[in-house]
Amino acid sequence: MSVMFSPSPTKSGQDLVKNAVQAREQRKLSRKREHSAIILQSSVRGFLTRCELGKRWRDELDHMIGFDSELEEKNETSHKELKKVQATSHRLKGSLSVDKLPHRASNMSQQDWQFASFESNRLIGDYGKLSIQDATSNPAKIKINETPIDLSSPSLVKIAASKSIENFKVKSSDDVTVEERRKSLVENLPKVTNSAMFLVLKKFLFVFNLKKDEQRFVTLCNYLVHNIEASGNTKMCYVGLSVHKLLVVPWIQQVKKLLWTCCLYLDQCQQQINQNNSKNSILVYLKLLETLSDITRWKSLLKHSSMHGVLKQLCGKFLLDLNERGCLCVLSSVVNVSCKMAQHEVMTATAFNVAIRIMESSCFSEKEVVTFAFNFLSIPALVWNLKLKHPKCLAQVLEHGLLGRCILLFHVEGACENHGLIPSQYSADGVISVLCIFSNLVQLFVIEPNTLVQLRTQCVSLLNQLMKYLYENTTKQKSNLTTWHPVLGYFNNHGARNSHSMQEMKKQLELMWDPVLVRTFFHDVLTLPSLHAETSVPTQAEQITKARNKIKLTDKLSSYLKSIASSRPKHTLLPTGGRKLEYAEVKNTCCTCLLYKKSLLVFTKQLHLEMLTGLTFMEEVLCRLWRFICELGPTGGLQLFLSALSYHPDQAEPYFAVFTLFCDMTSHILSILDDVEFYEQQVPFHLEELVTISSFLCRFVFKVIWGNLLKDSSSSVYPVYESAHTLLMMLYDKDARRSFTPPGHWLYKEVKSSVIRAEVEKSQMRGKLIMDKIPFILPHKDRVLLFRSLVAADKMKLGITEDNGSMVHIRVHRSRLVEDGFEKLGAMQGNKLKGIIRVKFINDLGLDEAGIDQDGVFKEFLEEIIQKVFNPDMNLFKITAGGDMKLYPSPLSYLQDHHLHLFTFVGKMLGKAIYEGIVLDIPFANFFLRSILSKQQTALYSPIDELPALDPEFYKNLTWIKRYEGDISDLDLRFMHEEDIMGKIQSHELIPGGAGIPVTNENRIMYIHTLAHYRLHTQILHQTKAFVAGFRSVIPTNWISMFSSPELQRLISGDNVDMDLTDLKKHVVYYGGFHSSHRVVRWLWDILEQDYSPSQRSAFLKFVTSCSRPPLLGFANLQPQFSIRCVEVPDDEDTGDTVATVLRGFLRLPSRSRRSSSHNHRLPTASTCFNLLKLPNYPSKVVLKDKLKQAIANNTGFELS
């Protein structure tokens, strides 16, 4: 029994150990809980103490500065307060434990944390009853004002929330007295000594919270500004502590903290600058910054003049501290934002003044100069706004020499990039920033001419660095798919900040051609004396115009050209060389030209034209630049430019800049000049100089193309080539219209024409480019042969031969040639129209006319149709009012039914005639021929040149307006044109809204050119388009692009030279017994060669072929061939050649027929469709001469054989 009830020793030992371990763990946990509770209670009580102290210290500050937190809360918007109250009511639904409470730092006030009692570990407050729940507490029960409330009851929660809302409404109902109460608080501020003020601020800054105390700090800043500027008592003024022996050091630290706090608030508030509260706050912060950094505002210490030096050093320390913390960046942002707003002038001036003082405190060190350039000059149109609204601020910039410091720091090559003024990588904002710096610097240069003159080479170098960045990051980014920028045009500016000051920036950039800037930058060009004596050289101009006296400048030159004409040298300047490339003036001029050349490429077309206008009409710039080019290098600049094609792009760029700028300026002024100014007054160059320039341009462009240097538009040579080619084509067009060059001037003789033709025939790229860009370097005959070879190749490709049977037969009535021809051929496609067309005429009786069409009848058909449609009575075409009597589309052709279809048909017929080599005597107006060639659409095409041919009187009136010396607005002209159409006056606007745009002295050149373009092209635009469409369906544009407009006229109507009788004798065909030794034939050649003048020979040729001009390639290419036939009977009895008639003609035997014998004295006739001359076997040379003269005078041709 005893054994059964004895306890197990093993089990008992294990229980004891287990119980001991559990007891130890419970004691350890209990100690941890007690320790945690003590730490938590200490932390909470410490926090509550700090909150209580913070509230007390804030109350002290509020009492001192007159700040009422309740009033400020009432100024908040009502919806925010309501949301706050509603959030409070929601928090009453439950409590949160401390371990789940988010960190609130020092943003909680005293009522956020409260103990229910010392022993309790639960916290209560207005934002919720936060507590640490112990095991015995009831989570549904808390105490508010020692009264237990059951939070599980939703009705009580509703009541608590409603009471809170009612309390808010009651407090908000007294808004009327807010301003009055605030005013009374400010008026009744207690008088506090500066030492007490210092202690109050010290305690406030110790508990200061940036977000919570914003309005309180604004009031404090206002208080301090008023105290410093108004108080004259050193002991009562805050800045009086600067002379306090004990508090001066901590006071300095306190001021630094106040100033930096102002900067922090400025950085926050600038984004909401449009809001009144933010605007007022920013002004207050800036005012405090300005006041504490300027001892002249310290009223209480003004009388202590002996201490001003020390006090200035003290202010300098404040500013240095701000500078080290980055205050300049904050102030630049404020200035940038305020410049966009028209009402923020005070803010801009104050911020800028403080920034200048900060930089002055650092003695404008390199760091500050970089900051000024990067942060302030990058503000759009900053200098423009300062000059317009804040001239005193701008005066400070100039007074402290900031412009000169920037120039000296950044002018060295690569300095802008090294100092961060130019971004190392592309960004749209970076491009805009550099553009702003560039435009601000340009205006500063003009405002400060002394600095500009002293440092002009450094100024150019600095601007070149900025422009190089803009050039590299905009020209490569330009595309029609990118965004348009008002200054830079199309480029990839996605993400760039939008600037509202682009118009002001454009005005700044317009200063680039301001006389002050241009004269300074081109100082070397304008002031250097010529290296060679001025000797008078006979010029091409004198040879061309020797029969005409030059008109006085005052009579015929426009006012804006007189200064150029007066500055032009009296003698001709030709390339001579003499200035070495190492000379300083050469390098300076090249850098200046490089700046303007890249500017022309970067800016929009509008600014491009305005810049060229400003440079071109800047007195002597263009003429002196030409003289500089003539003296450049050992043999002149023209040879140097050719040599530069083999240089490295970086080495050649400065020289090409001079050449490109010269070409662009010359092209621009040539587009404005009329014939009197160009040919007679020879402005701005003598014609001999233009001969030299054009010859060089031809060589230059040829070498660029022949050397395959134009691989693509991104090539460094392409902009140079483009400028040279533009000027070359302008000079060529002027010479083609009215020659000023010697014969053969445009032919390139260094390479044989056969070699060039071989390149073209092989379809080599350089051959194609030459025929597309400068075809005139080949002789005209070679180009005509090339054209005929293109036609022959096209015929072979289409299989057009006499044997293939693919010809078109048409029947037309002589009385309805145009109608039937339009019906049969009008709708025919171009390729089909190129084929063989056989025509059968129907007479008035409806019967087919006799005659076999071997291209002759079709020629007659073309001639008859052309004669009718170009007759002005048909109202399709009109004759120019000048003496040349040239044809052009009638503006009133719309009165004719289907007039545009008729124009298309006529264009096809003309194209068919050229395609077949049929020469037609149709004189077209030069401006209409340019439209056929599509050469009126070039950028610098001047319609004023063509206007005299259309209407000399109208041209005279326009040139009178151009040279009018008075105010052109007195004439009350508008951008519109009025014309009388069938008794009714119709008005046409020249530009959109032109009726409301007056013509002034500034825009009259635009008015003249626009009106001339309207008369020449816009008025007949639809007719020209229809005609050209028909013409190009037969003759492609690239076939005739190798010809100028006069050369196209020669292609249509033959060569405008005297008939070559030797050539005609070689290629004439004889019929009816005539031969080259026949007496009648010999008499004919003798009469034409010895007795006839060139005009009579032209009349003879027109009598036989219907065209007074010989074919371009000679009579071998006349279709059909020129032929002479001996006839015995009248045409109505002529049955053709027989053996008898041929023998009689050959043996000179008389005919047996009486009628035929009497017919030997009839007049000669001709079949123009076959180019056939019918001559009776006259008995003597006198009879032949007399009869031939009568026939030509009576024009008895146009007979069908």
Buried (B, 14 or more C-beta within 10 A) or exposed (E): EEEEEEEEEEEEEEEEEEEEEEEEEEEEEEEEEEEEEEEEBEEBEEBBEBBEBBBEBBEBBBBBBBBBBEBBBBEEEEEEBBEBBEEBBEBBEBBBEBEEEEEEEEEBBBEBBBBBEEEBBBBBBBBBBBBBBEEEBEEEEBBEEEEEBEBEEEEEBEEBBEEBBEEBEEEEEEEEEBEEBBEEBBEEBEEBBBBBBBBBBBBBBEBBBEEBBBBBBBBBBBBBBBBBBEBEEBEBBBBBBBBBEEBEEEBBEBBBBBBBBBBBBBBBBBEBBEEEEBBEBBBBBBBBBBBBBBBEBBBBBEEBEEBBEEBEEBBBEBBBBBBEBEBBBBBBBBBBBBBBBEEBBBBBBBBBBBBBBBBBBBEBEEEBBBBBBBBBBBBBBBBBBBBEBBEEBBEBBBEBBBBBBBBBBBBEEEBBBEBEBBBEEBBBEBBBBBBBBBBBBBBBBBBBEEBBBEBBBBBBBBBBBBBBBBBBBBBEBBEEEBBEBEBBBBBBBEEBEEBEBBEBBBBBBBBBBBEBBBBBBBBBBBEBEBEBEEEEEEBBBBEBBEEEEEEEBEEBBBEBBBBBBEBBBEBBBBBBBBBEEEBEBBBBBBBBBBBBBBBBBBBBEEBBBBBBBBBBBBBBBBBBBBBBBBBBBEEBBBBBBBEBBEEEEEEBBBBBBBBBBBBBBBBBBBBBBBBBBBBBBBBBBBBBBBBBBBBBBBBBBBBBBBEEBBEEEEBEBBBBBBBBBBBBBBBBBBBBBEEBBEEEBBBBEEEEBEEBBEBBEEEBEBBBBBBEBBBBBBEBEBBBBBBBEBBEEBBEEBEBEEEEEEEBEBEBEEEEBBEBBBEBBBEBEBEEBBBBBBBBBBEEEEEEEEBEBEBBBBBBBBBBBBBBBBEEEBBBBBBBBBEEEBBBBBBBBEEBEEBBBBBBBBBBBBBBBBBBBBBBBBBBBBBBBBBBBEBBEBEBBBBBBBBBBBBBEBBEEBBEBBBBEEEBEEEEBBBBBEEEEEEEEEEEBBEEEBEEBEBEBEBBBBBBBBBBBBBBBBBBEBBBBBBBBBBBBBBBEEBBBBBBBBBBBBBBBBBEEEBBBEBBBEBBEBBBBBEEEBBBBEBBBBBBEEEBEEEBBBBBBBBBBBBBBBBBBBBEBBEBBBBBBBBBBEEEEBEEBEEEBBEBBBEEEEBEEEEBEEBBEBBBBBBBBBBBBBBBBBBEBEBBBBBBBEBBEEEBBBBBB
